Amino acid sequence: VRTVSRGGQEYQKNEHGARLIITHSTRILEALQVDHTHILVKGRLVHSGDGSLVDEINEHGFERFE
């Protein structure tokens, strides 16, 4: 997980690029600067927010979005 996170950080820093990360676990996001967060449930977009939404998911889980 750290290796992937570091690679993503280097890409964003050196290439000034964007990343799209699709994951069921927020662990990979811990080392990244998250600007936007989108939550999909059963293939539908149910919520969008900024990077602080990742902290909320870590604290309370996905249940409120289902």
Backbone as CSV, one residue per row, in Angstrom:
resi,resn,N_x,N_y,N_z,CA_x,CA_y,CA_z,C_x,C_y,C_z
1,VAL,0.831,-1.185,0.000,0.000,0.000,0.000,0.879,1.253,0.000
2,ARG,1.914,1.260,0.825,2.805,2.428,0.870,3.503,2.659,-0.468
3,THR,3.911,1.572,-1.115,4.599,1.697,-2.402,3.689,2.331,-3.441
4,VAL,2.447,1.888,-3.486,1.483,2.455,-4.436,1.219,3.918,-4.101
5,SER,1.060,4.225,-2.824,0.824,5.611,-2.405,1.998,6.504,-2.790
6,ARG,3.218,6.025,-2.538,4.402,6.811,-2.889,4.488,7.042,-4.393
7,GLY,4.190,6.010,-5.168,4.202,6.153,-6.621,3.195,7.192,-7.084
8,GLY,2.022,7.190,-6.488,0.994,8.180,-6.818,1.419,9.583,-6.454
9,GLN,2.059,9.726,-5.304,2.547,11.040,-4.875,3.607,11.566,-5.835
10,GLU,4.536,10.704,-6.214,5.600,11.112,-7.131,5.028,11.521,-8.482
11,TYR,4.068,10.762,-8.966,3.442,11.100,-10.247,2.794,12.481,-10.178
12,GLN,2.015,12.717,-9.140,1.321,13.999,-9.022,2.325,15.149,-8.902
13,LYS,3.378,14.940,-8.141,4.377,15.983,-7.925,5.175,16.263,-9.203
14,ASN,5.654,15.232,-9.853,6.536,15.402,-11.007,5.797,15.720,-12.297
15,GLU,4.618,15.176,-12.457,3.879,15.342,-13.710,2.730,16.339,-13.583
16,HIS,2.495,16.821,-12.370,1.359,17.715,-12.118,0.072,17.073,-12.628
17,GLY,-0.032,15.786,-12.395,-1.160,15.026,-12.925,-2.203,14.718,-11.877
18,ALA,-3.325,14.283,-12.355,-4.430,13.866,-11.490,-4.420,12.347,-11.381
19,ARG,-5.041,11.847,-10.322,-5.166,10.406,-10.130,-6.608,10.078,-9.834
20,LEU,-7.062,8.992,-10.357,-8.381,8.459,-10.020,-8.128,7.128,-9.341
21,ILE,-8.515,7.041,-8.081,-8.295,5.821,-7.314,-9.651,5.276,-6.914
22,ILE,-9.917,4.054,-7.317,-11.164,3.386,-6.958,-10.797,2.292,-5.967
23,THR,-11.383,2.356,-4.765,-11.000,1.416,-3.718,-12.161,1.157,-2.770
24,HIS,-12.127,0.007,-2.122,-13.084,-0.314,-1.067,-12.491,-0.002,0.303
25,SER,-11.208,0.293,0.322,-10.504,0.568,1.571,-9.855,1.947,1.492
26,THR,-10.001,2.727,2.533,-9.416,4.070,2.534,-7.941,4.050,2.924
27,ARG,-7.417,2.893,3.263,-6.031,2.809,3.734,-5.036,3.366,2.715
28,ILE,-5.252,3.087,1.438,-4.335,3.568,0.401,-4.343,5.094,0.311
29,LEU,-5.390,5.715,0.793,-5.526,7.169,0.695,-4.812,7.912,1.818
30,GLU,-4.380,7.186,2.846,-3.790,7.820,4.027,-2.567,8.668,3.701
31,ALA,-1.777,8.259,2.734,-0.549,8.979,2.410,-0.723,9.943,1.242
32,LEU,-1.938,10.104,0.756,-2.186,10.944,-0.411,-2.962,12.195,-0.036
33,GLN,-2.780,13.234,-0.813,-3.603,14.433,-0.662,-4.867,14.201,-1.480
34,VAL,-5.996,14.110,-0.808,-7.274,13.847,-1.473,-8.034,15.162,-1.594
35,ASP,-8.343,15.546,-2.824,-9.070,16.791,-3.066,-10.572,16.567,-3.186
36,HIS,-10.947,15.472,-3.813,-12.362,15.169,-4.049,-12.618,13.708,-3.706
37,THR,-13.787,13.433,-3.147,-14.182,12.073,-2.807,-15.588,11.839,-3.328
38,HIS,-15.777,10.712,-3.993,-17.099,10.339,-4.500,-17.409,8.938,-3.993
39,ILE,-18.630,8.723,-3.534,-19.041,7.422,-3.020,-20.083,6.838,-3.954
40,LEU,-19.815,5.616,-4.399,-20.750,4.893,-5.250,-21.293,3.702,-4.477
41,VAL,-22.581,3.468,-4.580,-23.222,2.304,-3.983,-24.016,1.624,-5.084
42,LYS,-23.719,0.354,-5.317,-24.381,-0.428,-6.367,-24.318,0.290,-7.716
43,GLY,-23.151,0.885,-7.997,-22.929,1.532,-9.279,-23.500,2.927,-9.423
44,ARG,-24.083,3.463,-8.371,-24.682,4.804,-8.439,-23.927,5.762,-7.531
45,LEU,-23.720,6.975,-8.020,-23.089,8.015,-7.217,-24.089,8.485,-6.168
46,VAL,-23.733,8.315,-4.883,-24.669,8.671,-3.815,-24.202,9.859,-2.979
47,HIS,-22.916,10.202,-3.069,-22.425,11.334,-2.275,-21.077,11.794,-2.827
48,SER,-20.836,13.095,-2.766,-19.545,13.675,-3.148,-19.124,14.664,-2.079
49,GLY,-17.839,14.816,-1.908,-17.329,15.766,-0.934,-15.849,16.006,-1.145
50,ASP,-15.237,16.692,-0.198,-13.805,16.951,-0.286,-13.039,15.841,0.431
51,GLY,-11.756,16.043,0.625,-10.918,15.029,1.250,-11.316,14.674,2.669
52,SER,-12.000,15.577,3.367,-12.408,15.284,4.746,-13.437,14.158,4.814
53,LEU,-14.073,13.868,3.710,-15.039,12.767,3.672,-14.354,11.427,3.943
54,VAL,-13.095,11.303,3.565,-12.339,10.077,3.841,-12.222,9.870,5.347
55,ASP,-11.941,10.938,6.090,-11.852,10.833,7.554,-13.192,10.421,8.154
56,GLU,-14.270,10.962,7.620,-15.609,10.611,8.104,-15.902,9.130,7.861
57,ILE,-15.524,8.630,6.705,-15.724,7.210,6.393,-14.902,6.351,7.342
58,ASN,-13.663,6.743,7.604,-12.821,5.985,8.533,-13.422,5.942,9.929
59,GLU,-14.040,7.030,10.333,-14.602,7.106,11.685,-15.953,6.408,11.801
60,HIS,-16.811,6.572,10.788,-18.191,6.093,10.906,-18.568,4.994,9.916
61,GLY,-17.717,4.715,8.952,-18.016,3.686,7.962,-18.905,4.199,6.838
62,PHE,-19.274,3.281,5.959,-20.075,3.616,4.781,-21.580,3.505,5.023
63,GLU,-21.980,3.022,6.182,-23.386,2.690,6.424,-24.352,3.824,6.103
64,ARG,-24.006,5.045,6.414,-24.946,6.152,6.199,-25.188,6.433,4.719
65,PHE,-24.351,5.894,3.857,-24.492,6.127,2.426,-25.261,5.014,1.724
66,GLU,-25.519,3.929,2.432,-26.174,2.773,1.799,-27.674,2.893,1.834
